[in-house]
Structures are given as C-alpha cells and as structure tokens.
C-alpha cells in the first residue's frame, strides 16, 4: 500500500473506532522540566520562550479494553512544545487501532 493510501486508510479506520469509543488521541500537559541543555545558547532562549507561550505537552494514543472498559496506553511522546503532533499522529493511530483489536488488555488476560 502506498504511504498516502496507508495514511488515509488509517484515518478512516481510526475515525470509525473513535466514534465507537474504542480509541483516542489526547494531549496532556507535561509537568517535567523541559531540558534545553542540548541546544545552543541562541536556541535555548527561543525554545524557552515558545515553551512558556505554548506549553509543553505529551501526545497519548489509547484504546479502550473491551472487557474491563478501561483506557489503556498504546503510544506516547512527551516534551512537545505546543500541540503540534510533530508527525506522530499516523503512527500513534495505527498503534491504537492494532491494540483495539485485542480481545482484552494485559490486565484482563
């Protein structure tokens, strides 16, 4: 399957599962200190300014266990400035779709 077709297919399947209450992507504020030490002096100031203005977030993909009905973690990425998914959304959606096909979560197994 071509990449653009794979992404479109993922979006359609994810939307159907999301509407059924089986998968979700959600943002959560990241309360860990953003480490800017890996950046040079000029980048540190800009990154600190952006983090202050837009916040630091985590993007989380989850699926709902069909047995216990609890939301379970599929994928996540943290220390993201603002709520731009950084291109992670298609990969995370595929992970949630995959996990939603399980008969039960690891806790119920």
C-alpha positions, 0 to 999 in steps of 0.5 A: 500500500502506498504511504498516502493510501496507508495514511488515509486508510488509517484515518478512516479506520481510526475515525470509525473506532473513535466514534465507537469509543474504542480509541483516542488521541489526547494531549496532556500537559507535561509537568517535567522540566523541559531540558534545553541543555542540548541546544545552543545558547541562541536556541535555548532562549527561543525554545524557552520562550515558545515553551512558556507561550505554548506549553509543553505537552505529551501526545497519548494514543489509547484504546479502550479494553473491551472487557474491563472498559478501561483506557489503556496506553498504546503510544506516547511522546512527551516534551512537545512544545505546543500541540503540534503532533510533530508527525506522530499522529499516523503512527500513534493511530495505527498503534491504537487501532492494532491494540483495539483489536485485542480481545482484552488488555494485559490486565484482563488476560 
